[in-house]
Every structure is written in C-alpha cells, then in structure tokens.
C-alpha cells in the first residue's frame, strides 16, 4: 500500500481510501477529510509552494487527524 501526504495537514493516506482529491497544475493531491480538501481548493498555491509549511494545521471538522 503506497501512501501519499495530505498537503494540508501532513497526514499519510492511501489514495484509494482518500476522502477527496484535487488536481492542481497537472498533479493529483489526496485528502484525509473534506475540510483539508476545501482548504486546498481555496489556496492550492499555499500548499504546493516549496516553502509550504510541513503541517499547515488540520481541518476544522471532527476528523481523526485533527
């Protein structure tokens, strides 16, 4: 099982079990929660920049990663 990093909260997730996904500049990103997906969609450049924080703060939902 290969995992990827949720770019918003830093959680490691299996893309097959991701709650959501988005494509930005031709690359797919996967999310642990709708809250993380919403934050990414609102400011993708913030989460994909080379200087993006390692964990920019998790979702405001009751998701387990929070």
Order of alpha helices (4+ residues) and beta strands (2+ residues): beta-beta-beta-beta-alpha-alpha
